[in-house]
């Protein structure tokens, strides 16, 4: 699904040198590379404050902690997402409220958000799924109307650009009160372990997030609030310093690969290619098809026989996960998310995907459907 080794070969000298520098200086915790990466990420994203942390799940948890929410407060999330989105809400004894998603972009359906709002609702957490932005203009307007926080889960869409109706353009993760991302190795900007970052344009939130991520202290050994220990490892920061310089190039390569998939797979009966939002670029963390007529498992088997990997992201909606059934409030009909879990299938998508490999994958997919 992701060819990290080939990617490494293309930037081997730079990465090896960066890693060796960390070893030579032995500044393994909060070394200078962390500050360098923080500043590079600020320049890339346009966010006023960037706080690196240990992983994307920590980023979401710290974001919620920074808002001073109380036990039982509700956070609205899409029903179709990775479990971490709901996990951090439950860990803080808040209530995840699931809302259905759009059938074509897979992102939260903004038309259904207001019906989910209750007196306990304090925040909306849109997920920019698979590489493109949720409808942030509408979401921000709803949040402003109801005095709600917006936390963007941007683990999969770093570098995607959202265009507002007035022509203003902003990167995903920088439009709400707080944005969160992950540097898990398979992400568009991935390190060689765990890593994450938190974005905000508000000074008070930036200061509070920084303290929470560092044991609740702004001065060593003086702890003003309850915090956690969540630091981006210096070695991972060094790796990210090399890779962030190539992120735009990587995202373009993904978009080009997605375009080749689209051209070859569009129009096949029983198969739907991913739709691009009219307001967002798409950086294709995943290339996710919808397979009709209960043929998905047969297609997966067909691809596996030809040594082509494929993955289901995600097999269950949040509210059907055993751990979350008793904790989640379901708002209205969530059948779109439930049906997507039965039909979605992601094909290999990465920066090293060449035309020969992609042609082989395309031929295999097309040959499956010619049997029906």
N, C-alpha and C positions, 0 to 999 in steps of 0.2 A: 504493500500500500504506500510505503514511503521509503525512498532509497537514500538513507542518511550516509551510507558509506561512499557512494559516488559523489554526493555533495561535498563530503569531507575531502575527497581526493582533489577537487577543484580549488579548495582554499587551504590545503594541507599546510603549506609553508607558513602562512599567516597565523593559522590556528596553533600550530606547534610552537611558534615563537611566542605567541601570547600566553600559552599555558606555561611554557618554560620560564617566562618572566615572573609569573606568580610564584612558581616554585623557588626561583632564585631569590626573590625578595622575602619569601615566607610570610607575606601579609595575607593570610588565608581568610581572615574575617574582616570585613569592612576595609579591604585594601583599596588603593587609589583607583583601581579599575571599576569599582562599583560607582564611584562618583562620576567617572568619565562616561559610563554607560547611562547613568541617570540623565546627564546633560545631553547626550546624543538622543535619548528617547524624548526628552522635552523638545528638542529642536525638530525631531521628526514628526511628532504628534501635534505640536502647537499647544500642549497643555502647560498651564502655569506652574503646576506642581506635579512632580513624579516621585513616587516613593517605591523603590524596589523592595520586593519581599521574597519569601521562600518559595511560594508556588501560587497558582491561580486560585485555589480554594481558600488559602489564607487571605488572599486579596479580597475576596468576597466577604469573608467573615470579618475582617478588619473594617471594611467599608460599613457593614451593618453596625458594628460596635461603635463606630465614630458618630453614629446618628442618635445615640442615647435612646434606643427603642426599649420598650418595656415588655415583660413577659406577656404573651397573648396578643401583642400587636400583629397586624397582618401585613404581608408583603405579597403583591401580585406578581406572578411569574407565568410564563407559557407552560402549557401541559407537555409540550414536546421539547425536551432539552436534556442535557446531561445532568445526572443526579446531583452534582455539586451545587447547582443553583438552589435546589431545595434543601440540601444537606446543611448548609451553613445557617439557613433560616431556622431549621429545627434544632440545631445545636444550641442556638441562643434562646430557645424556648419561645420563638415567634411562630406564627402560623403561615405556612405557604398557601396561597390561594391561586389555584390553577385556572387559567383562561385558555380557550382554544386558540389555534393558530390559523394562519392563512394557508390554504391548500397548495398554493403554488410557490410561495417564498419560504414557507416553513416557520416564519417569524410570528410573534404574538399578533393576534388580530386586534388592532386598536379600537375597532367598532364595538368590541365586547368588554372593554376595560371598565367603563363607567358602571355597568351593571354589576360588576364585581366589588365595587367600592362599598365599604361599610364604615360605621363610626370607628372601628378598630384599624382601618387601613392607614398605614403610615408611609408606604413606599411602593413603587413599581420597579421591578427588575427585568427590563427587556433583555433578551439574549440575541445578539447578532449572530445568527446561526449559519454555519457552513461557509461564511465568507462575505455576507452582505448585511447591510444595516436594516434594523427594524424601522418602522415608520416613526422616526423620532419627532418630527414636527407635531404630529397629532398627539403622540404620547406626552411630550413636554407641555402641550396646551392643556391636556387633561390634568396633568400633575399640578400645573399652575392654578387651574380652576379650583382644585380640591386641596391645595396646600400639601402636596405629597412630595416626598423625595424621589429622585430617579437615580438608580444605580445601574450602570450599563455593564452587563456581562459580555466582555469583548474578547473572550479567550480564543475565539476562532476567526476573528475578522480584522486583526490589526492591519492598518493601512488602507482599509476601505473608506471611501469618501461619500458622505451624505450631502445632498444638495437641497437646501430649503427653498420654499416657493419664491423668496426674494432674491435667489441666486447665491446666497451665502453657502459656502462649503466648509464642512468640518469633518474631521476624522472620527470614526467610531471610537467610543471611549472618552470623548472630550466634550460631549454635549449635555450630559446630565450633571447632577451634583457630584457624582463620583463615577469613575470608570475603572474597570478591573480587567487584567489580562493575564495570560499564562504563557510561559516559555517552555512548556513540556516539549521534549525533543521533536515530536511530529508536527508541532505548530508551524505556521508560516515563518515566524521568527522563533526558533527553538534552540535551547542550549543542550548540553549533554548530561542533563540531570533534571532537577526541578528548579523552577524559578517563576517569578511573577512580578507584577507591578500594579500600582494604584495611581490613578490620575484624578486631579481636581483643579478647578480654576479658582477655588475659594480659599483664601489665606487661612481662616480659622480651621477649616476642615483639613487643610494640608498639614497644619501644625499638630492637630489632634491625631491624624492618621500616622504621622511620623512617630509620635509618642507611643501610640498603641503598639505599633510594630516593633518597638524597642523597649519592651517591658514597662510601658507607661511612663517612661522618663524622658525629660528634655535635657537634664543634667545628670551625669553619671552618679548613680546611687541615690538619686532623689526622685521618687516615684509619685507623680501627681495623680495618676489614674491607673486602673487595672488594665494591663496590657498583655501582650504575648511576645514570644521570641520568634520573629519571622524575618530573617535576613537573606538577601540574595548572596549566595556564596561568591567569593572573589573569583574563583576559577570559572564559574558560570558567567560572571560579568565579563571576564576577559574574552570568552568565546562569543558572547553576544556583541561585544564591541566590534568584532570582525564581521559578524553576520548581519548586523543592522545596516552596515554600509551597502549591503547587497539586497536588502529587503524589497525595495521597489523593483529591482531586476527580477527577484524571485517571484513576486506577485504577478508581474507581466508574463513570466513563463507559465505560471498556472493559468492565467486568463487565456493565453494562446492555446494551451493544451485543452482547456474547456471548450474553446471555439471549435477545435478539431472534432472533439466528441460530439458537440452539437450538430455540426454539419453532417456527420456520418450517421447519427442515431435519431435525428428528428424525423418524424413522419412514420415511424415504425408502429404498427398497430399493437396496442397493449404495453407501450413503453412511453414514458413522458420524461423529457429532459428538464433540468432545472431552469426555472424562470429567473430572469434578472429583474430586480426592482427598478422602476423608472427613476427613483430618487437616489439610488446608491450604485456605486461601482461594486464589483464582485471579485474578491481575491481568492476564491475557491480553495478554502481549507479542505473542503470535501467536494467531490463531484457526485451528486446524489440523484439517482434516477427513481422514478416510481414505476413499479412493475405490477400490471393489472392481472386479474383472473387467477390469483393464487399461484402464479408461476415463479415467484421469487426464489423459493428454495430449489426448484428445478434449475433455474438459471445459475444460481450459486454453484450447484453441483456440476453443471456443464462447464462453467469457468474453471472450477477447481481441477477438473479432469485435464484441462489444458494449462495447468499450473499458473492460473491467473487468480490472484487474491481478490476478494470482495468482502465488504463488511456491512452489517446492519447498524446504523446509527439513527434510531435507538429501538430496541425490540419491545419496550414497554413505555407508556407515558408515565409521568411522575406519580400520578395518583393511583396507578396500578402496581407500583413497586411495594412489596410487602412491608417494608419499613415505614412507608409514608401513608399507607391506607388510613391508619387511625389519626394521622396528624394533619392531613390536608383538607382544606375546604375546596370543593369543586364549584365553580361558578358557571351555571348554565350547561349547555350542550358542549361536550368536548369530543365529539365524534370525529372531527377532522384529525385531531392528534391520534386518536385510537386507530383510525384507518391508515394513517401514515406509518405507524409502527408495524403494520401488516404488509406494507408495500414498498418501503424505501430500501434502496440498495446503493451503496457507494462503490465506485470503481477506483482503481489506483489513480492518485493525483499527487504529484510532487514536482519539484523543480527540475529533476533530472529525467523526466519522462520524455523520451525522444520519439520521433515520428514512427520509427520502425516498431518500437514497443507498442505505441498507441494503435498503430494499424493492426497489429496482432490482436490486441484487446477488442478493437472495433469489429474485426472480422469474426471473432468468437461470439460476440454478442449478437451480431446480425445472423450468424449461422443458426443460433438457437431459435430465433423467431421465424426463420424460414421453414422450420419444421411444423409450424402451426398454421 
